[in-house]
Amino acid sequence: MSADFETMARWLKDSASVVAFTGAGISTESGIPDFRSPGGVWAKSQPVYFDEFLRSSEARHEYWRQKAELHCDFADAVPNVAHKALARWESIGSLQGVVTQNIDSLHQLAGSSNVLELHGTAREVSCLDCEERYEADSMVEQFNTARQVPDCPNCGGLLKHATISFGQQLSPDVLDQSVRWARNADLFLAIGSSLVVEPAASLPKIAKQSGARLAIINRDATPLDPIADLVVNSSIGETMTCVEQLLAEG
């Protein structure tokens, strides 16, 4: 395993354009549950699809119930060593930025500036009518107190967390920028992602096809392991800590 860490550290030093792509696995060590794993969020509740949210008040209430239940996990979570390592690599010019599937905004809280959130953020609520945004804390508290879905204070429109729901289109601008980063990378780090959710899962393939080295760090095997230049199946925190130490040693 130490040879894998040394390889990663060497590639980071030698690369001119490094992009990190992160999934739920990078945040589980911060106490945020994995949505898809056994015992995860979707093992307990059926997700509310976007079209259901739009047409049914009952679906909107169930959506808000689920979000309110999960809110404490996001609100109380803090960045772990992996988030902090990526932020430091960006600050010293070793990392172009982070493309993330996560909705916890822990990369930004760790200090990362260049973050593309493919699936939005659970720390804000957005009006589907006027597009005004609000901090999620106060809106979730309002729902928990009244047990009613809050309306937009600005226009009375439908409020929804600023995340991409099942059946809802990703932001074309965010997706296009993510593809550009993948195409221009010479090292692409896929960290803590199952690499099965499209279109996000295509980004490592795009990077690889464009000439980048592909390193996958994940607890479990992924469908893209066969095309990767390096696969590390171990704790993300341990891996990032060891690579950090090697980089510091020069």
N, C-alpha and C positions, 0 to 999 in steps of 0.2 A: 504493500500500500504506500509506503514512503516513496517509492519510485514514481508512483502516480502523482503524488504531491509535488515532487521535484519537477516532473514534466510540466505540470500546470504552472508552476512558478516561472519556469524557463520560458514557456510560451507567452506568459503575461509580459515578461521583460522584453521579449523579442517582437511583440506585435504592435502594429501602429494603430489599429482600430479594433478595439475589443468591445463587444456588446454582451450584456448579461440578459438572459431571458428567465424569468422566475415564475414559479407556480406555488401552490399551497404548501408544498413541503418546506419552503424556506421560512414560513411563518408558524408552523406547528410548534417549533421550539420557543415561540413567544406566547404559546397558550391558545392560539386561534385554531379551531377545529378544521380538519380537512373535510371539505364538502362531500367528496366522492368515496372515501375509503369506508370499509365496514365500520359501522358505529358513527360515521360522519353525519353531517347535517341532513343529507338527502336520504339517509337510512331511516330517519325519524319523521320527516315531513315531506310531502310531495311539493315540489316547487310550483309556484303560481306563474303560469305563462303570461307573456305580455298581452296577448289578445284577450285573455280572461280578465286581466287587471283592468283593461279598458272598458269591457262591456258589463262587468258584474260588480256591484257594490259588495257582495259577499266575498268575492275573490279579492277585492282590495282590502277588506278587513283581514282576511287570512294572510295576505301578503304582509301587512303591517304587524300582525301578531307575530309572524315568524321573524321579521326584522327586529322588532322590539326585544324578542327573546335572545337574539344573537348580539344585540347591541353592546351589552356589557363585555362580551369577549373582545370586540373591536376597541371599545372605548378604554378599557383597562390595559390593553396590550402595549408593550414597549418593544422597540427594535432589539434584535438579538445580535450576536457576534457576526452573523452572516450579512445582515443588513448593514451593519457598521463597516464591515470590510469593504463592501461594494461602494459605500459612500466615500471611504478613504481612497480607494483606487481611483474614483472619479476626481477627487480633489487634487491628486498628484498627477493627473493626466494619463493614468494607465487604463482608464475605462471611459468609453464614449458616453454610455448611459445604460439605463435599465428599461427593458420592455417587460411589463408584468401582467400576469393574469389575475393577480390578487387585487382585492378591493379594500385592503386595510390601511393603505397609505403609509405603511411602516418604512418604506424606502425614504420617503420625504422626511419623516420624523427622525430618521437616522442621519440625515444631512445630504442625501442625494438630490441634485438639482434637475438632472436630465432624466425624467421618468415618463414613460408612455404607459398609461393605464388602459389596457385593452378593454377591461370590463368595468371601468369607472371606479368610483370610490363610495364606500358605505359611510363615510364621515360627513357627507353632505346629502341634502334632500333637494330635489329639483322639481320645479313646476313644469308639467308637460305642456301647458298652454303659453305662459309668458316667459318660461325658461329662467325665472328668478331662482336663486339658490339660497339655501339656509343651512346652518349647522344642524346636523342630525340630532345632537343631544337634546335640544329644546323640543324638537318635533316628536321625538320618541317619548319624552317625558309627558308631552301633551296627550299623546295616544294612550299611554299607560294610565293617566289620570282620568281621562274622559271615556276611555275604551271606545273611542270613535276616531275614524280616519280624519286627520286634520286637512283643512282646505288651505290653499295658498293665501297667505295674508295679503298679498299684493293684488291678486285678481280673482280669487275664489276657485281657481282651477285645480286639477288633479295633482296631488303631490306624490312623488315616488322617490325612493332613494336614487342617487345619481349613479346607479349601477346598471349594467346591461342584463336584463332578464332573459330567460329562455324565450326564444322567438322574437327578440328585439334585435335590430340591426346594430352592429358595432359602428362606432364613429368612423366614417371613411377617412377622415384626415388622420386620425390616430393610427389606423391600420396601414394607410399608405406610407406614413413616416416610419412605421415599424419595418415594413418591407424594404424601404430604402436603407435603413440601418443594417438589416440583415445582408443585403446585397453588397454593401460597402465594407463589411467586417472582414478582418482576416483571422479573428478568433471569436467564436460564438460559444458562450457558456450557457448551457441549459441547466438550470438549478431548481430542483424540487418540483418538477412538472412531470405528470404522467405522459405528456406529449400525445394525447388522444383527442383533445378538444380542438376542433377546427373553427375558424381558419388559423388560430394561433399556432397549432402544432405544425403548420407548414413553414413557419419562420426558420427553424433549424435546418430544414431541407433546402430552403432558398439560400441560406448562408453557405451550406456545404456545396451546393451546385454552383455557387458563385466563386468558389475557391477558398473559403474559410476552413480553418480547422474547427472541428466540432467536439466539444467536451461536454459530457453529460454527467451531472452529479445528482443522484437520486437514490432514495432508499431501495426502491424496487426497479426491476427491469422495465424498459420502455420499448415501444415498437421501433424506435430509431436507433437503438443500441448497435445494430449491425452496420450502420453507416458512420458511426461516430469514430473519431480518432482516439478518443479516450473515454472510458466509462468508469465512474467511481460509485460503487454502491455502499455508501457508509453515511454516517451522520454528517449533515451539511455543516453544522457548527464546528465539528471536529475537523472536517476537511478544510474549511475556510480559515480556521485558526492555524492549522499547520502550514497552509500556503502563505498566510500572512507572515508567519515566523521566518519562512524561507526567503520571502521577499525582503524582509528587514535585514536579514543576514547578508544580503547582496549576492 
